[in-house]
Amino acid sequence: MIEAVGLTKRYGDKTAVYNLSFQVRPGAVTGFLGPNGSGKSTTMRMILGLDNPTSGRVTIGGYPYRKLPNAPRQVGALIDAKAVHGGRSARNHLLSLAQLSGIPARRVDEVLGVVGLQDVARKRSRGFSLGMGQRLGIAAALLGDPQVLLFDEPVNGLDPEGILWVRNLMKALAAEGRTVFVSSHLMSEMALTADHLIVIGRGQLLADMSVRDFISANSAGFARVRTPDTEPHLREKLSLALTEAGGQVLPEQDGALRVTGLALPRISDLAHEAGVRLWELSPHQASLEEAYMRMTQGVVDYRSTADQKAGLQQPLPPGAQPPVPVPGQGQPGWYAPPPPQHAGAHPYGGPGAAPQPYAQPVPQGQAAPAQPPAGAPAPAVPAAAPAASAPSSVSPAPVTDPTKSEDAR
């Protein structure tokens, strides 16, 4: 299991992640969503020990990554598929990783077969397509047969067959009881792959819930009703009957009616009582993409002005924030932490600072801390409890970072 508690990361005056707490449990595919610049990549790098948090902690199975005994056999990750020496063949690249971690050479050929690169195993990786590079990165993540797996955009560059393969692979790994944490911008793929979602925006937690609950909390279901096109008076008759029964009826461009506030059986009964024939009566639930767009519209950093001119996005009024369905919010033992500030700024803002909707849990039986008044000194961040030490006979696995310089992505 992956557990983050009060995770915060600052790069100079830029706050990439702020007071982030969540758990990634085994046996399920957990999707990690958020707009560009929301802090997803930074969070994954802190999980893997590539970046040190400014405050807070993140552990894997109770240990920080750097203190895991033989970490490559416990954690596999795909963060940057391009982090491969172009002059090496696929097999030699994996073989060097296996030798560093004490993994048998036969495992290299096994994972090459799993990802479908056995026929190009001896070709240099500089000639690989983007999709082939992704497959090689997934093979490296699977090399140690780990129980915890992290994937950042694993279907990038893959064709439809490859996307389906990754989807089935993720589900199969989770079904074996492994912890699978997947970051992606493809909402349609997350809807088919993920069981649970963690959504962040501007470095803070927006949602931590199942896919079904996330869609329900950020969308309104409705019924779509259609009457015969050749008898428009029936549509008006049905619309009146539904409105009188307490439903809300809106016409759609194709002539159908969008009905909210009434269950499908009730709509059918009302149509029968009014003597109206129906050509269509179907439920509609918003897609994950629609629910995601509704939740994150207030935390998007890069938005085209042309979208608003075309009416594709409705701008929020100044200062408005989207609803944040954090489980347990408003219950005893929950509190709203202060908003992130530049390094060195007062953590609770100045007088009149607006309260933030984000919520974080307080341990059971402990009173929720009151917000300090403006101008009060910032509370000290408690030091993370020392993790249990690894066996003395095993030295911590070295962690190298072949990626580019740190950035708050």
N, C-alpha and C positions, 0 to 999 in steps of 0.2 A: 504494500500500500504506500502511496505517496501522500505526505501530509505537509501542508504549508501553514504556518502560524504567524500572522502579523508581518508577512513578507513585504519588505520595502527596499527599493533600489533607486538610488539617485546617481546621475552622471553630472557632476557640477551643479548647475542650477536647474537641471532637467530631472523631474520626477517621473521615472518610467513605470514603476510599480509602487503602489501605496497600500500598506496595511492589508495585504491580501491573505485570506485564510480559506482553505478548501481541503478536501480529501478526495483522492482518486482510489477507488476500491477495486479489489480483484473481482474477476468473474463478469465484467461488463466492459464495453467499449465506451470510454468517456470522451466526448468531443470538447475541444477547447476553442471557443469562438471569440471573436472581437474584431473591430475595424483595424485597418492599418495604423500602426503606431500605438496600439492599445497596451502593449507590453507583453504579448504572448511569447515572442521569441526570447525576450529577456527573462521571463519566468522559467521557460524551459532550460535556458542556460544556467540559471541558478539551481534548478533541480539537479543538473548534471555537474555542478561544481565548476563550471566554466566562468561564472561570475560569482563574486561574493556579495551577499545581500548587505545593504547598508544597515538594516536592522531586521529582526525577526529570524525565522529559521525555516528550513525545508528539509525533510528527511524521507528516506526510502527504507521501508521496513524498520523504522526507528533509528536509522543511522544517517548522518550526512553522507553524501556520495563519496567524498574523499576518504571516509573511514570505513567504507564497505570492504570486507575482505574479498579480494579477487572480483572487483566490481564488474568487469566485462562479462562474467558468467552470471551475474545477477541482474544487470541492467543493460538493455540494448537500446540504441537510439539512432534515429535518422534526423539530423539537424541540417546538414549541408551536403547534398549528394555530390557536389563538385569537389569536395575535399579529398581528392584522389590524385596521386601522381600520374600524370598523363602517359608517362613512359612505361608504366607497369601494366601487365596484363591483369584481367579481372581475377584470375586465380592467384597470381603472385601478390596482389593487393590483399586479398583475403588471407592468404597464407602467412603474410607478415603479421597481420593482426592476430591470427591464431597462435603464432609462435610467441608473441609478446604476452599472451594470456594463458599459455599452457594448454591450449585447445588442440586436440588431435587433428592431424592434417586431413584425415578422412572426412571430418566435418565440413571442410571447405567444399569438397565435391558434393556433399549432401545439400548444402544451402544453394549452391549454384544450380542444382537441379530444381530446388524448390522455387526459385525465382525465374527459372527458364533461361538461364544464360550458359548452360552447359556447352552449347555449340560454339560460343564465342569466348570461352573461358581463357583461351591463350592469345586473344587479341588485345592490343593495347587500348587502354580506356580512353585515350585522347580521341579515338575515332567513334566513340559511343554517342548515340543520340541522347537527347534529354531523358527519354523514357528508359533507355538502357541504363543510364547513370542512376536513375531512381531505383531500378531493380537491384543494381549493385549495392547501393546504400542500404536497401532493405535486407539484402543478404548479409551485410556486415552487422546489422542490428540483430539478426537471428543467429549469428555465428556461435555465441556462447550458450544457446538454448536458455535465454534468461526468463525470469518470472515477471519482470517489469519491462515494458516496452514503451518508448516515446517516439512519436512520428510527427515531423513538421512538414505539412503539405506532401503526404506520401504519393498522391496520384498526379502530381505535377508532371506534365509531359507524357502521360500514359494514354494509350488509345482506349476505346471502349472496352475491349477485351481485358486490357491491363487493369482498368479501373474496377471491373467486376472481380478480377482476381484479388486485388488488394482488399476489396470489401469482404470477400469470403475469407481471406486470410485473417483479417482483423477479428471477424466473428469467431473463427475457429480458435484463435489464440485465447480470446476471452472465455470461450466455452471450456477450455482446459484449465480455467481458474487463474489465468494470468491477469496482471494489471496492464491495461492498454489505454494509453493517453494519446489522442490524435488531435493535432491542430490543422484546421483546414478552412478555406474560404468558400468551398463548394457546398452550399446549403442543401442542394438536392442529394448530394452524396452523404452528408452527415445525417440527413433524415432517414436514409436507408441503412446506415452503418451504426450510428451511435445509439446507446441505450440511455445515457445520461449526458447532461450538458453543463459545462462551466463557461459562463459568458463574462467577459471583462470589458470595460471601456475606460480609456484614459488611466489605466493601471489599477482600477478598482473593480471589485466584484459587483456584477449586475444580476447574475442569476446562478443558482446551483440547484438543479432539479432535473427530473426526467424529461425526455423530449416531449412526451405527451402533455405533461404539466406545463412545460414552457410554452407550447403552442396555445393551450387553453388560457393561460394567464395573459397572453399578449395578442389575443384575437377574439373576435366575436363570431360564433357560428351562426349560420342562417339557412333557411330552406329556399330552394329555387323552385318556383311554381310556373307552369306554362299551361295556358288554355289554347284551344284551337285558334290558329291565326285567322281563319275565315270568319270567326265570330267574336269580334272585338268587344261586343257588349257583355259577353260572358266574363271577360277579364275585369271589366268595371264592376260587374255584379259580385264577383268573388272578392275583389279588393275591398268593397264596402263591407262585405260579411266578415272578412278577416279583421278589418279595422274595428268594427263594432265589438268583436270578441276580444279585443285588447292587443291585437298584433300590430306591428309596425310594417308597413308595406311601401316598398320603393320600386319603381319601374326600372328595368334594365334596358339597354340599348337594343337588344334583340327581341324585345317584346315580352320577355318573361318578367316575373315578379320576384323580388327579394323580400322574404318574410322573416322577421325576427320576433321573438316573444311568444311564439306558439310552437308546440311540438308537432312533429309530422303527423301522428295519428289525429290530432285535433284539427289540423288543416284539412286532412282528408274527410273527416266527418263534416266539417263546415261546408266543403265543396259539395258533398253529397246532399246535405240538407238544402243547399241553394240550387240544386239541380244543374251544377256546372261540371262539364266533363274536363278531365285533366289529361294533358299530353305528357306532363312531366311533374314529378314531385320528388325532389332529391335533396339530401342534406349536403351542406358544404362546410368544410373546416379549412381554416387558413393553412397554407403550407408553412414549413419551417422558415423559409425565406421571408414570407410576409410577416411572420411573428418576429423574426430577428430584425428586420428593417424597422418595424414599429418600435421595438425596444431600444435600438441603438441610434435612432435618428438624431438624438441630442448629443451624442458623443463622437460623431464623425468629424475628423479633422480636415479631410479633403473632400470638398463637395463642389461640383460644377455648378456655376450660375445658370448654365443652359438648362439644367434639370428643373430648376424652379420656374424658369420662364415657360417651359413646356408643360408645367403643371404636374410633373412626375413626382415631385416631392413637395410636401407642405411644410414650410419653415415654421419652427416653433416660435411662439411669442418670446420676447426678450426675457431671459431669466427662467424660462420654463424648463422643467426637467421631465423626462419620460418616467412612467411608473416603474418601480423597481421591485419585482416580486421575489424578495429574498425570503426563504423559508424561515418562519419564526419571527419575522419583523413585527414589532409592536407588542410582542409577548414579554412577560417578565424575564429579566435577565439579558435583554438586548439593548444596545445603545448605538447611536449614530456617531462614528468617529469623525474627526475634523477632516476637512478637504486637504488634498496635497498642496504644499507650498514650495516655493523655491528654497534651496538649501540656505539655512541661516534665517529664514523668515519665521515669524511667529506661527506655530502649528495650528493655532485656533483662529487665525485671521484677526482683523480689527473689529471695532465696534460695529454692530449691525450686520456682521457677516451672516449670510444665509445658511441655514442648516442643510446638511447634505442628507440624501435619502439612503445612502449606503449603510448597511448594518453588519455588525460582526458579533459573534456569540461571546457570552461570558460563561465561565465554568459554572456547573450546577451548584446551587446553594450559596453562590457568592453574589453580593449585591452589585447591581449595575453601577459603574462609576458615573458620577455626575459630570456634566460638561463644565470645565473650569471657566470662570468669567474672563472677559477680554482683558488682556494685560497680565493675566496670571502666568507664572512660569510654567513651561511645558513639563509634563510628567516624564520622569526618566523611563526609558525603555528597559525592561528587565532583561538581564542576560539570559541567553538560551541555556537550558539545562544541559550539562555535558552528556553526550551520548555514551552509551556503554562501550567500553573499549573493545576493539577487535582482538582476536587471539594474538598473543605476542609473537607467535611463530610465523604469522602472515603479515607482510608489510602492506600498507595501503597501496592500491593500484595507482600507477602514475596517470595523471590526466593531462593530455595535450590538447591544445586548441588549434586545429589547422585552419580555422576560419579567419575571416578578416577581423580588423580591430573592432572593439566593443562599440555597439550603437544601441540606442533605445528604439527597438523596432516594435 
